[in-house]
Amino acid sequence: MAVNKNALIRYKTIDKCLQNRFRKWTLEDLIDACSDALYEYEGIDKGVSRRTVQGDIQIMRSDKLGYNAPIIVVDKRFYTYEDPDYSITNIPISDQDLSKLTEAVEFLKQFKGFSHFRELDSMVQKLEDHVHSQQTDQMPVIDFEKNENLKGLDFLDELYQAIINYRPILITYQSFKARQANSFDFHPYLLKEFRNRWFVIGKKKKDAQLMNLALDRIISLEKSEAKFVHNLDFDPQTYFQNAIGVSVSPTMPTEKVKLFITHKHAPYVITKPLHSSQKVIDKDYYGVTISLDVQHNFELEKEILSYGEVMRVIQPEKLKRNIEQRLQWAQDNYRTVLSTKNIEKSSKQLEHRGFALMNNVYTNREINKMAPLLNNYFKEKQLKKPYAIRAILKEIPDLKKFIFNKNLLEIITKIDPKVKLVKAIYFNKTDEDNWYVTMHQDVPINVKKKVKVEGYSGWTNKDGIISVRPPEEINQQTFSIRIHLDPAHEENGALKVIPGSHKKQLSSEEIMMIAENSIPVLCEVETGGIHLMKPLILHASAKSKKPKKRRVIHLEFSSAKLPKELKWAEAEKLPELI
């Protein structure tokens, strides 16, 4: 049965409506949808009759076109598919259609080898293989790259029609970086495929720069009332010639990129060039050096990174630094994976010995994100030699998103899931301030105001921070985490602790006796590592032999409840572990 173009538009429109199960569809709704589709695609403004749509539904239900669509009526009013996964686009190709496709393949094969039709060769091969497998009921013998779960492919035809008919569209789009979707008029010029993902190239308005939008980030497309903006300067044949991928900057110059590939893997790059400008400029026993004339963009870096250890950037220097840094970040992602076993071990060491050391809790990238926040704070406050910042997370709240990473939250949750953050201090042992501390316990806690309560003594007020010595059980329910932004070793004054000295609050005489008769443990921690401590463990720090900065963020956590008259100075809940 021959199907005219208008009928096919109506069938596809009804099919698309009935697949949308977030809405109930009456016959009137389907009539309106078909009328809108015919106006949009064919400019037919007289609408569609009730009888026509009813006839379309009957044909779709029948086997005349091979659809056999399971269309049912719910509550005597609403049309839907009984099978939620059904679509007319999923049905097998009919014998008549196969015959037509066979004729088309035979016709197109006549042009194979002609330079003007060279780009069609793979398409003809793909079509021929599909027709053969359908006719013979055999498995395909060619497996083309595909991604059936890729989002946005249902927008391809609508965007294609908008481009060839010079129609702007109202697009609702949300990039990976955006917190919420944004709707705007868009004037499309070209559909582009790269690495099995689709993009549409166009403009938002007349004087705007060209931009590419990923189809998998499009939420919806609607008709726009704007007047189409033509771009006579846009040439799709030359627009991408100086770049790998879809990220193109018309004002960015090309660079001479030199890459070294190891001997074993060089043939893969030579036989499948990274770019049309690729040239082999040197060969030796160890490998091959190639050059590219391209823009430095995201896709170029991704392409180089995909070759891992077998490819090295020689020039330019900026690209070389970027790749080196990203490889370090990749290594960090493996290095900072903490096992449950290690976390449990450290938790038990904290409980029984009073301290534990854990390296590789933070990536270098996270540490490097914290440093600028601290430096900017010092600059704004005009602090030239900052020794300590009390209540640092209140002073610099942006630090929280880097401090409370997945690793730290898992460690805290393992030690005590009921704790709150009750203290946050920044220390910096600079070259000039080479101080030291003798053996002591961290007894005082910070509270909001001074209130006389039995068992609490030794009140102090330093720079507006009120501290007090609480009963021993308060400190027993408390622990500290010292985050090291720099390495701590013996030469630069790392802490020394006496294991097991955290069981009780000690007098001055007891501290002196234990210190004189014990061998302390040196707590060496690398950058990005942490030092877990019970506040009552005896600890001290010596002067640095080779003074270097030793920046530490000291956090204190407690599950203890203070008397109702007292409140923690800065108690706050932890971020949820996702």
N, C-alpha and C positions, 0 to 999 in steps of 0.2 A: 504494500500500500504506500503510494507516494505521499510524502508529508511536505506541505508547503512551509515556507519560512515563518510566516506569522503563527501557524499552528504550533511549530516547534518552539517558538518563543513562549507561547502560552503553556505548553506542556512543561517546559523547564521552569517556568515561573511557579506553576502549581506545585511542582515537585519540590522546589526550594521552600515554598511556604509550609508544606506539610512536613518537611524535615525539621522545621523550627518548632519544637515542642514546648517552647517557653511562652507560646501564645496560642490561643484558641481561634480557629479559622471558620468563620461562617461563609456561606456561599457568596454573600455580598462582599466580604473581605477578599475572596479569591478573584471576584470580578474586578474589584478596584485594583488589585495587584497586577492582573493581566493587562488592564487598560493602561496603567502607568508604564509597564514594561514595553508595550507596543509604541507608546508615545516616545519613550526614551530611546529605543533602538531604531524605530522606523518612522517616527514623526507622525504616526496615526493618532489623531486627536478625537475621533468619533466614539472611542470607547468600545467595550465588548458587551454583547448581549448576554442576558441570563441563560438563554437557550444554548448559546455557543459554549459557555463554560461548563454547563451540565453535560453537553455532548463530549467535551474534552475529557471530563472525568470518566464517562462511560468508555471511551476509547482507551484511556489509560488503564482502566480496570480489565479490559478485554485482552486477548492475545493477538489482536490485529497488527500491533506494532511490536509484539513480543514483550510488552511491559508487564502485563498481569499484576498491576499495582494493587496492593492490599489496602485500598482506600475504604475506610469505614466512617459512619456517622455516629457521633457520641452525643447522648442526651437529645437526639432528634434534631440537632442543630449544627454541631461542630464537626468539621471534616478533619481527619488525621490518618496517618498510616498505622495499621495494626502492628506492623513490624517496625520498631523505632529505627532500625538500621537500614531500612529499605530506601533505595533511590533509583530512579530510572536510568541514572548514569552507571549503575552497577550491573545492568543486565548484559547477557552475552550478545555479541554481534549477530544479526540475522544473516541468513544465507544470501539474501539479496544485497545486503550491505557488504558482505564479504566479496561478492562478485564485483561490485563497484570498486572496492578497495584494490582488488587484484588488478583490475584494468588500470587504476591510477598508478599502482606500483610499476606495471609494465611500461606505462607511458613515461614515468619519471626516470626509469632505468636507462632510457635512451640518451639521457643527458649526462650520465655519469662520465667523469673524465673531462668534461668541458670546464674551463677555468671559471666561467661565470656561475656555474652551478656546483662548484666544488664544496661549498658550505652545506649543500643539501645531501651529500653522499651518506653521512651517518644517519640522517633522518630517513632516507629511502631504505637503507639497510635495516633500520629499526622497524619501519612499517612492514617491510617484506617479511621479516622474521615473525612479527605479530600475526600477519595474515596467514602465514604458513602454519603456525601452531594452532590457529583457530580452525583452519580447514582440515588438518590431519589429526586434530585432537592429540597432538604431541606436545611435549615440553618445549619451550623456546630454546634455541641453540645459541642465542646471544643474550647476555645479561648486561643491560646498560645500567649505569649508575643512577640510583633513584633514592628518594627519601619520602616514603609514603606518609610519614607522620608530620611532614613539614606543614606548618600553618600558613595560611594566606593564599594558597594556590587557587582557592575559589574566587579570588579577586582578579585573577589574570585576565579573564575574558572581558570583564567590565572595564578594566584599565585599558586593555587593548582597544576596545570600542571607543573609549574616551579619547585616546591618542589619535586614531585614524579619522575621527569625526570632529576633532578640535573642540572638545567639550571639557570645561573645567569640572572638577569634582569637589564636593565638600567631604573632607577626609577626617576621620577621628583616629588619632595616632598616639601611641605611647612608646617612646624609646626605652631602652633598657635602663637608662640613667634617670628618666623622668619619674616623679612620684605619682603623677596622675596623667590621665589622657588629655589631649588637647585637640580641638577641632579647628580647621582652617580650610580656606579655599586653596586648591592646588591645581596647577596647570601642567599636566604630564606630557612629556615629549618622547620618552624611550623606556622600554622594558629591558632590563639587563640581568642575565644569569651569571653568577659567579660561585664556584664551588657548591653547586646544587642548591643555591639560595637565590631568590628572585628579588630584584630591586626595581623601583620606578624612579626615573630621573625627571626632574621638573623644577618649577618655581612656585613660590607662594604668591608673589606679586611681580609687577612689571620690573621694578628696579632691584629685585632681590637676586642673590646669588643662586646658581644652580645647586640643587641638593638631591641626595639619593635617600629614598625611604625603603626600608626592608618590608616586604609584603607580610612577613610573619609578625610584624609589630602593628599592622593595620587592624583596627577594631571594627570599623564600618566605613562604607562609602555611600554617599547620597548625592543627589542632583544639586548642582550649584547654580545660583542665579547670576553669578559673576560673568563678565565678558571674558572670553578666552584670550590669554596673552600669548601671542606668537613670539618665538625666539629665532629669528633668522640667522643669528650668529652661531647657533648650536649645530655642530656637525658630529653626528654619532660615529662617523668613520675615523675621526681624528681626536675626539674628546678623550678617549682612554689610551691613546697610543703611547703616552709617556708615563704610565702608571701600571702597577700590578693591582688588580682588583677594581673596586668601585669608588674608593676614596680619592677623588681628584680635586686638586686645587689649581684653578686656571692661572693664578699669579705665582705659583711656586715653580722655581726653575728645576730642571733635571740635574741630577748629580751623577758623577762617575763613581759607581759602586764596584769595588773589587772584592771578590770572594774566593777563598781557597777551599777546595773540596779534596778529601783524601782519595788516594789512588783507587781504592776498591770501589768507592761510590761515585766517582767522577762520571762513568758512563751513563748513570741514571739522569744526571743533570745535563749532560751533553746531548743525549738523545731526546730529552724532553726539556727544552729551554725554559728558564724561568720567565723570560720576556723576549720579545722579538729583537731587541737590541743586543742580546747576549753574544759575546765573543770570547773565544779562548785566547788568552794573551800569554800564557806560560804553561809549560809542562816540565815536570821533573820526576825523579824516582818516587817522591812522596805523594804527589797529587797534581792537581790542575788548578790554575788560577783563571777565573773568568771575570769579565767586566760587563756591567749593565749601565745604561743611561736611563735612569728612572727617577721619579719623585720619591722622597722619603715619606712613606705613609704606613698606616697600621698593617695593611696586607703584606707589604714588603718584609716587615719584621716577623710577621706570622709565618711567612714562607721560609725565611731563614731558620727560624726556631724549629720548624717542622723537620729539619735535617739534623737537629740535635748536635751530637759531638763530631759529626763528619764534615761540618761546614764552619768556616771561621771568616769573620769580616776583617778585611785588611784596611779598607777605607770606604767612606769618610769616618773621621774620628767620632763624631756624634752618634752615628749608627752603631759603631763598634761598642761605645759605652752603653748604649741602650740595650743591646743584645747581651752584653756581659752582665748588666744589672738584672735583666729579666731571667737569665739563667741562674743567677744567685738566688733570686726570689723563688724560682722553681725548686732549687735545692733546699731552700728554707722550708718549703711546703712539706717535704719529706722528713727533714731533720726535726721539725717541731711537732711531729705526731707522737703524742704521749700515750703509752699503753695503759690500760686499766691496772695491770700488774704493778707498773712503776708508781702510779698514783697511790695505789693501796699501800705499797711499801713505804712511801714517803709519809703517808698519813700515820702509819704505825710508828715510824721513827720519831715523828713529832710528838706523839703521845708518850713513848717510852724514854726517849733520849732528850726530848725538849727542843730538838731542831732537826731539820732535814734540808738538803741542798738539791735543787733540780735545775739542770741546764736545759736550753732549747725550749723554753716555755713561750718565748716571743720570737717572731721572725725579725730579721734585720730591717725589713720594710716597716714593721710596726714600731720598732725602736726609732727609726729615722723619721717617723711621723710624729712621735712625741717630742723630739728635740726642738723642732721649729716652734712648737706651741710654747715651750718653756722659754726659748730665746726671745720670742715676741713679747711675752709677759715681762721679762726682765727689761726689755727695751722700753716698753710703755711705762713701767714703774721707775725707770731710770736706775735700776739696780746693777751696779757695775761688778760687785763681788757678792753675789747671793750665796749665803751659807745655808739658810733654811727658809722654807715657805710653809707655814702652818695652814691647815685647811686648804690644801692645794686644789682639791677637786671642786671646791666652791670658787676658788680664785680662777681656775682654768677648767671649766666643766667639759670642754671638748676632749680632754684627756681620757674621759671615761670610756669612750667607744674603742680606744686602743688598749687601755689597761685591762678592761674586762672582756678579754677574748675568750674563745671557747675553752682553751686549756686552763686558764685561771679559774673560770667558773666551775669546771669539772673538779678541779683540785679542792676548791672551797666547799663545794657540795659534798665531796667525799669526806672531808674532815668534819663538817657540821652543817647540814642543810638549813638550820634554823638561825644562823648568825646574821648580824647586821654589820655594816661598815660603821665603825665608831671613831676612827681617827685616820687622817691622811696627811702625811708630811713629806716634804721634799728636802733632801740633804744633798749638799755638794761639797765634797772635800777638795777644795781647790789647791793649786800649787802654793798660793800665798798663805792659806789658812791650814797649815799642816798640823791640825790638832790631834789629840789622842784622848782616850777615855779609859779609866781603870775599871777593874771588875765591878760590876753592879747588876742589879735587877731593875727592869722597867716596871715599877710598881704603880706610879700615878696614872689615873685616867682623866679624861677631859669631860667636864660637865658644863651645863648652860649657865648655872649661877650657884653662888655659895649659899648653902643651906645646912645648918647644923643638924647632923643625923648621927645617931650612935654607930660607932664602928668606922666612921670616916674622919680622917685627920690629915694634918699637914697641908693645909690649903695654900695654894699659890695663885698668883695672877700675873702672867707674863705676856705682854703685848695683847691683852684682852682675852687670852686663853686661860680659863680657870681650871686648875688641876687639883686633884685630891687623892690621898692614899685610901683605897677601898679595903674592905675585908678580903681575906685571902681567897675565898671561894669565887669572888668576881674575876680575879686574874686567872683562876684555874679554868674558867669557861671562855677564856680569851686567847687568841693567837695572832701573830703578826706575819705579814708577808713583805719581804724587802725585794723590790724589783730593781735589778741592776741595769742601768743604762750604759755602764762601762764595766770592764772586767775588774774584779776585786781579787788581788793576790797579796802575798806577804810583802812584796816590795812597795805596794801603794796603800798599805794599812788595812788589809782585810780584817774582819772581825774574828776574834778567838772566843770560843765558848767552852764551858765545862759541862759535858754531857751528864744528864741526870740531876742537875742542880735546880731543877724547876719544880720540885715536888712541894716546896713550902716557901713561905716568905721568910727570909733570913735576916738576922741582926748584923750589925757592922762587924762584930767580932767573928760571927760564923762565916761571913763572906771572906774575911781576911784569912781565917784558918783554912777554908776550903781552897782558896786561891794559892796559898803557899804549899799545899800538899797535893795538888792535882796538876796533871799535864793537860793544858787546854788543846782543843782541836782548832786548827786554822780553817776557816770557812772560805775557800776559794770558789768564786762564782764567775762564769763567763758573761759577756754581754748578752742580755736577753734571758738570763737565768734568774731564779728566785731563791731566797733564803727564808725558809719557814722557821719561826721561832715561837716558843712559849715566852710570855713576858717575864716570868720569874727565873729563866735560865741565866746563869752568870755569864756575862760577856764583856769584852773589852776590845779596844782598837788601839794599835800602836801608830806612831808617826811613820809616814812613808819614807822609805829609804831612797826611792826615786819618785819624788812627788809628781803625781799625775791626777787629773780630775777623777773623782769617783762619785758619779751621780746615782742617787738611790731614791726611789719612791717607797716610802714606808707606809704600809696600810695595816690597820688593826681591825680585827673582827671579833665580835662577842655575841654569845647567845644569853648572857647574864641579864637578869632583870634588876634594875635599880629600884630603890625605895620610891614610892610615889612622889616624894618631895623633890627627888633628883631626876634629871634628864640628861642623857648623853648629849654632848656638845654638837655632834654632827651625825647622829644615827640615821642611816637610810638603808632601805632594802636594796638587795643586789638585783641587777638586771636578770631577767629570766634566761635560763639556759635553753637555747633553741636547738 
